[in-house]
Amino acid sequence: MDRIEILGVQIDNVTWDESLERVRSMIRSGTPHQIVTPATEQIILARKDAGFRRVLEDADLVVADGMPLVFASRWHRTPLKARITGVDLVPAICKIAAEENAPVFFLGGEEGTAAEAARVLQERIPGLKIAGSYCPPFGFEKNPEEDEKAIQAVQNASPQVLFVALGCPKQEKWIHRNQERLGASAMIGIGGAFNMIIGKEKRAPQWLQDWGLEGVYRFCQRPKVIWKRIIVNAPYFVLQLIDLFTYKTQKRVARWIRPLCLGVIDALIAPLTFLFSYWLYFRSGVFSNEADPFADHPSLLNMPAYSDLMIVVSILAVSSFWFYRLYDRNKHESYRGLSIRILKSSLTMVLLLIGLQFLFFKHLFQEYHFQGFSRVVFGFFGVFSFAALLGWRCLFMGWERLIHRYGVNPDRIILVGRRETADRVAESLNEHPEWGNLPLGVVCESIEDSELEGEIPVLGGIDDLPRLLPARKVDEILIVDPDLPMSNLLEVVRLSRDFRVRLSIIPSIHELLGVQSEIKQMGEYRVITVALDRTIDPILKR
């Protein structure tokens, strides 16, 4: 089944005639089917409401009721074939029902509109059988007695087609919850279509519909009802699309800006700590030291050595941090690991500064009688630079983990493999959002796995990856199943290369042994070396 994904919602890519043929097949089948016609409002709602998202996932036919969705699909280079609105579907489905001799039931709407809509359609479509109509009271779904009364009204009429006008998402959820009891072959939520059928509300001119401005026309007629769709939902939908289409660019910019910002701050902190070390030793009064080589310069920034030495200190700080890979994005780094690397960088920076003093700046220190005290100042500099840079980097890491926890700039990951294994991995990732990984769902190899309930949703099979990778803007594919068939593994590798997505694998050796290991190059191959120390003893004794 050909489906297009827009902001996480899958929409059937069908023409008008194809959609009607699907409806005809539903009516002839005699088994319950649900049809949903989402517009921008429903797409946004599905991102916030898990229950409504499940309705869309389970629906038998999902068609785009809104030109903005068609425009979005074109921008995504996966164009929908047609816009199919609920208002247009009602008379078309009624015509099919008349041809198939299938009775139709109208439920919902304002008082009397369902019966009036049934009368109007019966006059327009010869042979249409009206099974009945019913208008339940407002909020009936929260009252068990009234809810049962509405279900009984449909059951007693035994229709094959059911139109429900209760407003979104109430109508879709009510159909989804009760579709087995309702028993109709084709059930669809149609919102305010009854008002348009009876002429209480006018359709927008065709040219406005083609330009996706029908919502503005409806707003002019019913501003109190439509305002939220125009003022809130439309801009939000556009912003979500912009975010989706520019996601990869955002990630690339972030990868450049992050080390640049870190380097600039590191280059500022290092000379400032050097000046502080100089001030503490010579001018603070803490130490009885009157041999200030720059006593005739009250301001530290006016010292003759400042322009030369401070630039060197900045370069050494950035260089040593780069050497110890402190500008790489290591999402899983601990504060302890960060402290060790900054300590190494600080020691390297001080040692290099002492070495450069004798190699290149000896004349500078001799001229100002600075070398006799430079080692003490350098020692203070090492301690204070370590403390200042560690504090700054810990704050930055904490900030990064905080924004990851709130879902800002995480890496979007699709898991591939068995549902059970994928759930364990997803549970670990969800427990630690500060690592910056967002599991979108699992792609299962077998149908049996896809039917199981789990921690994360099933997005489909491996054949669905060409649709999922661009639609979800996936950063990484994680293969969690060591027994994945070679054909499927090669297909995942090919897709990762074609869509420029990172590919990670959980090796079976880790899962079986649970011991430390490292990956190294051995000739043309990369191999995993396992540490066979005491940690493996419990495994061997099994």
C-alpha positions as CSV (number, residue, x, y, z in Angstrom):
1,M,0.0,0.0,0.0
2,D,1.5,3.3,-1.2
3,R,1.6,5.8,1.7
4,I,3.2,9.2,2.1
5,E,4.3,10.4,5.5
6,I,3.8,14.0,6.6
7,L,5.1,15.0,10.1
8,G,4.7,11.4,11.3
9,V,1.3,10.8,9.9
10,Q,0.9,8.3,7.0
11,I,-1.5,9.3,4.3
12,D,-2.7,7.0,1.5
13,N,-1.4,8.2,-1.8
14,V,-4.5,7.6,-3.9
15,T,-6.4,9.4,-6.6
16,W,-10.1,10.3,-6.3
17,D,-11.2,7.3,-8.2
18,E,-8.9,4.9,-6.3
19,S,-10.2,6.1,-3.0
20,L,-13.8,5.5,-4.1
21,E,-12.9,2.0,-5.3
22,R,-11.4,1.4,-1.9
23,V,-14.7,2.5,-0.3
24,R,-16.7,0.3,-2.6
25,S,-14.5,-2.7,-1.6
26,M,-15.1,-1.9,2.1
27,I,-18.9,-1.8,1.6
28,R,-18.8,-5.1,-0.3
29,S,-16.6,-6.8,2.3
30,G,-19.3,-6.5,5.1
31,T,-16.6,-6.0,7.8
32,P,-16.0,-2.8,9.8
33,H,-13.6,-0.2,8.2
34,Q,-12.7,3.3,9.3
35,I,-11.9,6.2,7.0
36,V,-10.1,9.3,8.3
37,T,-9.6,12.6,6.4
38,P,-6.9,14.6,8.3
39,A,-6.1,18.2,7.6
40,T,-3.4,20.3,9.2
41,E,-5.3,20.5,12.5
42,Q,-5.3,16.7,12.7
43,I,-1.7,16.4,11.8
44,I,-0.7,18.7,14.6
45,L,-3.1,16.9,17.0
46,A,-1.6,13.5,16.2
47,R,1.8,14.8,17.3
48,K,0.4,15.7,20.8
49,D,-2.3,13.1,21.3
50,A,-1.1,9.5,21.3
51,G,-4.7,8.1,21.2
52,F,-5.5,10.0,18.1
53,R,-2.2,9.0,16.5
54,R,-3.2,5.4,17.1
55,V,-6.5,6.0,15.4
56,L,-4.7,7.3,12.3
57,E,-2.3,4.3,12.3
58,D,-5.2,1.8,12.5
59,A,-7.5,3.5,10.0
60,D,-8.1,1.5,6.8
61,L,-8.1,4.6,4.6
62,V,-6.4,8.0,5.4
63,V,-6.7,10.7,2.8
64,A,-5.6,14.3,2.8
65,D,-8.4,16.8,3.5
66,G,-6.4,20.0,2.9
67,M,-4.2,21.6,0.2
68,P,-1.5,22.4,2.8
69,L,-0.9,18.7,3.1
70,V,-0.6,18.3,-0.7
71,F,1.8,21.3,-0.8
72,A,3.8,19.7,2.0
73,S,4.1,16.4,0.2
74,R,5.3,18.2,-2.9
75,W,7.9,20.1,-1.0
76,H,9.0,16.8,0.4
77,R,9.4,15.4,-3.2
78,T,6.8,12.7,-2.4
79,P,3.7,14.3,-3.9
80,L,0.2,13.2,-3.0
81,K,-1.9,12.4,-6.1
82,A,-5.0,14.3,-4.9
83,R,-6.7,16.2,-2.2
84,I,-9.8,14.3,-1.0
85,T,-12.1,16.2,1.4
86,G,-14.7,14.7,3.7
87,V,-17.3,17.1,2.3
88,D,-16.7,15.8,-1.2
89,L,-16.6,12.2,0.0
90,V,-20.1,12.2,1.6
91,P,-22.2,12.5,-1.6
92,A,-19.7,10.3,-3.5
93,I,-19.9,7.5,-0.9
94,C,-23.7,7.9,-0.8
95,K,-23.8,7.4,-4.6
96,I,-21.7,4.2,-4.2
97,A,-24.1,3.1,-1.4
98,A,-27.1,3.6,-3.7
99,E,-25.4,1.6,-6.4
100,E,-24.6,-1.2,-3.9
101,N,-28.0,-1.0,-2.2
102,A,-26.3,-0.2,1.1
103,P,-28.2,1.7,3.8
104,V,-26.7,4.9,5.2
105,F,-26.9,6.3,8.7
106,F,-26.2,9.9,9.8
107,L,-25.1,10.6,13.4
108,G,-24.1,13.8,15.1
109,G,-24.1,17.5,14.1
110,E,-26.3,20.2,15.5
111,E,-29.9,19.4,16.4
112,G,-31.8,18.4,13.2
113,T,-28.8,18.8,10.8
114,A,-28.3,15.0,10.4
115,A,-31.9,14.4,9.4
116,E,-31.9,17.4,7.1
117,A,-28.6,16.2,5.5
118,A,-30.1,12.8,5.0
119,R,-33.2,14.3,3.3
120,V,-31.2,16.5,1.0
121,L,-28.9,13.7,-0.1
122,Q,-31.8,11.3,-0.7
123,E,-33.4,13.9,-3.0
124,R,-30.1,14.4,-4.9
125,I,-29.2,10.7,-5.2
126,P,-31.8,8.3,-6.6
127,G,-32.0,5.0,-4.8
128,L,-30.2,6.1,-1.7
129,K,-31.4,4.2,1.4
130,I,-31.5,6.1,4.6
131,A,-31.2,3.7,7.6
132,G,-31.8,6.6,10.0
133,S,-30.2,9.5,11.8
134,Y,-29.5,10.4,15.4
135,C,-28.2,13.5,17.2
136,P,-26.8,12.7,20.6
137,P,-26.5,15.4,23.3
138,F,-23.3,17.3,23.7
139,G,-20.7,15.4,25.7
140,F,-22.7,12.1,25.4
141,E,-19.5,10.0,25.1
142,K,-18.7,10.8,28.7
143,N,-22.1,9.6,29.9
144,P,-22.2,5.7,29.6
145,E,-26.0,5.7,29.2
146,E,-26.1,8.3,26.4
147,D,-23.1,6.6,24.8
148,E,-24.8,3.3,24.8
149,K,-28.0,4.9,23.4
150,A,-26.1,6.3,20.4
151,I,-24.5,2.9,19.7
152,Q,-27.9,1.2,20.0
153,A,-29.4,3.7,17.5
154,V,-26.8,2.6,15.0
155,Q,-27.1,-1.1,15.8
156,N,-30.9,-1.0,15.4
157,A,-30.7,0.6,12.0
158,S,-28.0,-1.9,10.8
159,P,-26.4,0.5,8.2
160,Q,-23.5,-0.4,6.0
161,V,-22.3,3.2,5.8
162,L,-22.0,5.4,8.8
163,F,-21.3,9.2,8.8
164,V,-20.3,10.7,12.1
165,A,-20.2,14.5,12.7
166,L,-19.0,15.1,16.2
167,G,-15.9,17.1,15.6
168,C,-12.3,16.1,15.6
169,P,-10.9,14.1,17.3
170,K,-14.0,13.0,19.1
171,Q,-15.6,11.5,16.1
172,E,-12.5,9.5,15.0
173,K,-11.9,8.2,18.5
174,W,-15.6,7.2,19.0
175,I,-15.6,5.3,15.8
176,H,-12.3,3.6,16.5
177,R,-13.4,2.6,20.0
178,N,-16.8,1.2,19.0
179,Q,-16.3,0.1,15.3
180,E,-16.8,-3.6,16.1
181,R,-20.1,-2.9,17.9
182,L,-21.3,-0.4,15.3
183,G,-20.9,-3.0,12.6
184,A,-21.0,-0.7,9.6
185,S,-18.7,-1.6,6.7
186,A,-17.5,2.0,6.0
187,M,-17.4,4.6,8.8
188,I,-16.1,8.1,8.5
189,G,-15.9,11.2,10.6
190,I,-17.0,14.2,8.6
191,G,-16.9,17.2,11.0
192,G,-19.0,20.1,9.7
193,A,-20.0,18.5,6.4
194,F,-23.7,18.3,7.4
195,N,-23.8,22.2,7.5
196,M,-22.4,22.4,4.0
197,I,-24.7,19.8,2.6
198,I,-27.8,21.6,3.8
199,G,-26.5,25.0,2.8
200,K,-26.0,26.4,6.3
201,E,-22.4,27.0,5.5
202,K,-21.0,27.7,2.0
203,R,-18.0,26.1,0.4
204,A,-15.1,28.3,-0.7
205,P,-14.8,29.1,-4.4
206,Q,-12.7,26.5,-6.3
207,W,-9.7,28.8,-6.8
208,L,-9.5,29.4,-3.0
209,Q,-9.6,25.7,-2.5
210,D,-6.8,25.1,-5.0
211,W,-4.6,27.7,-3.3
212,G,-5.2,26.1,0.1
213,L,-7.2,29.1,1.4
214,E,-10.5,27.4,2.2
215,G,-9.8,27.8,5.9
216,V,-9.7,31.6,5.5
217,Y,-13.0,31.5,3.7
218,R,-14.6,29.4,6.5
219,F,-13.1,31.7,9.1
220,C,-14.9,34.6,7.6
221,Q,-18.2,32.7,8.0
222,R,-17.6,31.2,11.5
223,P,-14.7,33.1,13.1
224,K,-15.4,31.8,16.7
225,V,-15.2,28.2,15.5
226,I,-12.4,28.4,12.9
227,W,-10.0,31.0,14.5
228,K,-7.7,28.5,16.2
229,R,-7.1,26.7,12.9
230,I,-6.0,29.9,11.2
231,I,-4.3,31.8,14.0
232,V,-2.5,28.9,15.8
233,N,-2.5,25.7,13.8
234,A,-1.5,27.1,10.4
235,P,1.7,28.9,11.6
236,Y,2.6,26.0,13.8
237,F,2.2,23.6,10.9
238,V,4.4,25.7,8.7
239,L,7.1,26.0,11.4
240,Q,7.1,22.2,11.9
241,L,7.5,21.8,8.1
242,I,10.4,24.2,8.1
243,D,12.0,22.4,11.0
244,L,11.6,19.1,9.2
245,F,13.0,20.3,5.8
246,T,15.9,22.1,7.4
247,Y,16.7,19.5,10.1
248,K,19.9,18.2,8.4
249,T,21.1,21.8,7.8
250,Q,20.5,22.6,11.5
251,K,22.5,19.6,12.5
252,R,25.4,20.5,10.2
253,V,25.4,24.1,11.5
254,A,25.3,22.9,15.1
255,R,28.3,20.6,14.5
256,W,30.2,23.7,13.3
257,I,29.0,26.2,15.9
258,R,29.5,23.9,18.9
259,P,33.3,23.6,18.7
260,L,33.6,27.2,17.5
261,C,31.8,28.4,20.7
262,L,33.8,26.1,22.9
263,G,37.1,27.2,21.3
264,V,36.3,30.9,21.7
265,I,35.4,30.6,25.4
266,D,38.4,28.3,26.1
267,A,40.7,30.9,24.3
268,L,39.3,33.6,26.6
269,I,39.4,31.7,29.9
270,A,43.0,30.5,29.5
271,P,44.6,34.0,29.4
272,L,42.3,35.3,32.1
273,T,43.4,32.6,34.4
274,F,47.0,33.4,33.6
275,L,46.5,37.1,34.4
276,F,44.7,36.1,37.6
277,S,47.7,33.8,38.5
278,Y,50.1,36.7,37.9
279,W,47.9,39.1,40.0
280,L,47.6,36.6,42.8
281,Y,51.3,36.0,43.1
282,F,52.6,39.5,42.5
283,R,49.9,42.0,43.4
284,S,47.3,40.5,45.7
285,G,49.3,40.9,48.8
286,V,48.8,37.2,49.7
287,F,52.5,36.5,49.1
288,S,55.3,38.8,50.3
289,N,56.7,39.4,46.9
290,E,57.9,42.8,45.8
291,A,59.7,41.7,42.6
292,D,56.9,42.5,40.3
293,P,58.5,42.7,36.8
294,F,55.8,45.0,35.6
295,A,55.4,47.2,38.7
296,D,55.4,50.4,36.5
297,H,52.3,49.2,34.7
298,P,49.3,49.4,37.1
299,S,46.9,47.8,34.6
300,L,47.4,44.1,33.8
301,L,46.1,44.6,30.3
302,N,48.9,47.2,29.6
303,M,51.8,44.8,30.5
304,P,54.3,44.6,27.6
305,A,54.2,40.8,27.6
306,Y,50.4,40.8,27.3
307,S,50.1,41.0,23.6
308,D,52.7,38.3,23.0
309,L,52.2,35.8,25.9
310,M,48.4,36.0,26.1
311,I,48.0,35.0,22.5
312,V,50.3,32.1,23.0
313,V,48.4,31.0,26.1
314,S,45.1,31.0,24.1
315,I,46.6,29.0,21.2
316,L,48.1,26.5,23.6
317,A,44.8,26.1,25.4
318,V,42.8,25.5,22.2
319,S,45.5,23.2,20.8
320,S,45.8,21.0,23.8
321,F,42.0,20.7,24.1
322,W,41.8,19.8,20.4
323,F,44.6,17.2,20.9
324,Y,42.6,15.5,23.6
325,R,39.5,15.6,21.5
326,L,37.6,17.9,23.8
327,Y,35.8,19.5,20.8
328,D,34.3,16.2,19.7
329,R,30.7,15.6,20.5
330,N,30.8,12.7,22.9
331,K,27.2,12.3,24.1
332,H,28.0,9.5,26.5
333,E,30.9,11.1,28.3
334,S,30.8,11.1,32.1
335,Y,31.9,14.1,34.2
336,R,34.8,11.9,35.5
337,G,36.0,11.3,32.0
338,L,35.7,15.0,31.2
339,S,37.7,15.9,34.3
340,I,40.5,13.5,33.4
341,R,40.8,14.9,29.8
342,I,40.8,18.5,31.0
343,L,43.4,17.7,33.6
344,K,45.7,16.2,30.9
345,S,45.0,19.3,28.7
346,S,45.9,21.7,31.5
347,L,49.2,19.9,32.3
348,T,50.1,19.7,28.7
349,M,49.4,23.5,28.3
350,V,51.6,24.4,31.3
351,L,54.5,22.1,30.2
352,L,54.3,23.5,26.7
353,L,54.3,27.1,28.1
354,I,57.4,26.4,30.2
355,G,59.1,24.8,27.2
356,L,58.2,27.8,24.9
357,Q,59.5,30.1,27.6
358,F,63.0,28.8,27.1
359,L,62.8,28.1,23.3
360,F,61.1,31.2,21.9
361,F,60.3,33.7,24.7
362,K,63.6,33.6,26.7
363,H,64.5,37.1,25.7
364,L,61.1,38.4,26.8
365,F,61.4,36.9,30.3
366,Q,65.0,37.9,30.7
367,E,64.2,41.5,29.8
368,Y,61.5,41.9,32.5
369,H,63.3,39.6,35.1
370,F,60.3,37.4,35.0
371,Q,61.9,34.0,34.7
372,G,62.8,33.7,38.4
373,F,59.1,33.6,39.3
374,S,57.6,32.3,36.1
375,R,57.4,28.7,37.3
376,V,55.3,29.6,40.3
377,V,53.0,31.7,38.2
378,F,52.8,28.8,35.7
379,G,51.9,26.4,38.5
380,F,49.1,28.7,39.7
381,F,48.0,29.0,36.1
382,G,47.8,25.2,35.7
383,V,45.6,24.9,38.8
384,F,43.3,27.8,38.1
385,S,43.0,27.1,34.4
386,F,42.0,23.5,35.2
387,A,39.4,24.6,37.7
388,A,38.0,27.4,35.5
389,L,37.9,25.3,32.3
390,L,36.5,22.3,34.1
391,G,33.7,24.4,35.6
392,W,32.9,25.9,32.2
393,R,32.9,22.6,30.4
394,C,30.7,21.0,33.1
395,L,28.2,23.8,32.8
396,F,28.2,23.3,29.0
397,M,27.8,19.6,29.3
398,G,25.0,20.1,31.8
399,W,23.3,22.5,29.5
400,E,23.6,20.1,26.5
401,R,22.1,17.3,28.6
402,L,19.3,19.6,29.8
403,I,18.2,20.5,26.2
404,H,18.5,16.9,25.2
405,R,16.2,15.9,28.1
406,Y,13.6,18.4,26.7
407,G,13.9,17.0,23.2
408,V,16.1,19.7,21.7
409,N,18.6,18.6,19.1
410,P,18.7,14.9,19.8
411,D,19.8,12.3,17.3
412,R,16.8,10.6,15.7
413,I,17.3,6.8,15.7
414,I,15.4,3.9,14.1
415,L,16.1,0.5,15.6
416,V,16.2,-2.6,13.3
417,G,15.6,-6.1,14.6
418,R,13.5,-8.1,17.0
419,R,10.8,-6.3,18.9
420,E,11.9,-7.7,22.3
421,T,15.6,-6.6,21.8
422,A,14.6,-3.2,20.4
423,D,12.4,-2.6,23.4
424,R,15.3,-3.2,25.8
425,V,17.5,-0.8,23.9
426,A,14.7,1.8,23.6
427,E,14.0,1.6,27.3
428,S,17.6,2.4,28.1
429,L,17.7,5.3,25.7
430,N,14.4,6.7,27.1
431,E,15.7,6.5,30.6
432,H,18.7,8.6,29.7
433,P,17.4,11.4,27.3
434,E,20.5,13.4,28.3
435,W,22.5,11.2,26.1
436,G,20.9,12.9,23.1
437,N,19.3,9.9,21.4
438,L,15.6,9.8,20.5
439,P,14.3,6.3,19.4
440,L,11.6,7.0,16.9
441,G,10.5,3.4,16.6
442,V,11.5,-0.1,15.5
443,V,11.6,-1.7,12.0
444,C,10.8,-5.4,12.4
445,E,11.8,-8.2,10.2
446,S,8.7,-10.4,10.9
447,I,5.0,-9.7,11.0
448,E,4.8,-11.6,14.3
449,D,7.2,-9.1,16.0
450,S,5.3,-6.1,14.6
451,E,2.1,-7.2,16.3
452,L,3.6,-7.3,19.8
453,E,3.0,-4.4,22.2
454,G,6.2,-2.7,23.3
455,E,8.1,0.3,24.5
456,I,8.3,2.1,21.1
457,P,6.0,2.0,18.1
458,V,6.5,-0.3,15.1
459,L,7.2,1.8,12.0
460,G,7.0,-1.0,9.5
461,G,9.4,-3.4,7.8
462,I,12.7,-3.0,6.2
463,D,10.9,-2.2,2.9
464,D,9.5,0.9,4.6
465,L,12.9,2.4,5.4
466,P,13.2,4.3,2.0
467,R,10.0,6.1,3.1
468,L,10.9,6.5,6.8
469,L,14.5,7.8,6.5
470,P,13.7,11.0,4.6
471,A,10.2,11.6,6.2
472,R,11.5,11.2,9.7
473,K,14.9,12.9,9.1
474,V,16.7,10.0,10.7
475,D,20.2,10.5,11.9
476,E,21.1,7.0,12.7
477,I,20.0,3.4,12.2
478,L,20.8,1.0,15.0
479,I,20.8,-2.7,14.3
480,V,19.9,-4.5,17.5
481,D,19.4,-8.0,16.1
482,P,22.6,-10.0,15.7
483,D,20.7,-12.7,13.7
484,L,19.4,-10.3,11.0
485,P,19.6,-12.1,7.7
486,M,22.5,-11.1,5.5
487,S,20.2,-9.9,2.7
488,N,18.4,-7.5,5.1
489,L,21.7,-6.4,6.6
490,L,23.1,-5.5,3.2
491,E,19.8,-3.6,2.4
492,V,20.1,-1.6,5.6
493,V,23.8,-0.8,4.8
494,R,22.8,0.3,1.3
495,L,20.0,2.5,2.5
496,S,22.3,4.1,5.2
497,R,24.8,5.0,2.5
498,D,22.2,6.3,0.0
499,F,20.5,8.5,2.6
500,R,23.7,9.5,4.4
501,V,22.5,8.0,7.7
502,R,24.9,6.7,10.4
503,L,24.8,3.0,10.9
504,S,25.5,1.4,14.3
505,I,25.4,-2.3,15.3
506,I,25.1,-3.9,18.6
507,P,27.6,-6.8,18.2
508,S,26.3,-10.2,19.4
509,I,29.6,-10.7,21.3
510,H,28.7,-7.8,23.6
511,E,25.2,-9.2,24.2
512,L,26.5,-12.7,24.9
513,L,29.5,-11.9,27.0
514,G,28.7,-8.5,28.4
515,V,32.5,-7.7,28.8
516,Q,34.7,-4.8,27.8
517,S,36.0,-4.7,24.3
518,E,37.6,-2.5,21.8
519,I,37.4,-2.1,18.0
520,K,40.7,-2.0,16.1
521,Q,42.0,-2.2,12.6
522,M,43.6,-5.6,11.6
523,G,44.7,-5.4,7.9
524,E,41.7,-4.5,5.8
525,Y,39.3,-5.5,8.6
526,R,38.0,-3.9,11.8
527,V,37.7,-6.5,14.6
528,I,36.4,-6.5,18.1
529,T,38.9,-7.5,20.8
530,V,37.3,-8.8,24.0
531,A,39.1,-8.3,27.4
532,L,39.3,-11.9,28.8
533,D,39.9,-10.9,32.4
534,R,38.1,-11.8,35.6
535,T,34.9,-10.2,34.4
536,I,34.3,-13.2,32.1
537,D,34.7,-15.8,34.8
538,P,31.0,-15.9,35.7
539,I,30.2,-16.4,32.0
540,L,32.6,-19.3,31.7
541,K,31.2,-21.0,34.8
542,R,27.6,-21.2,33.4
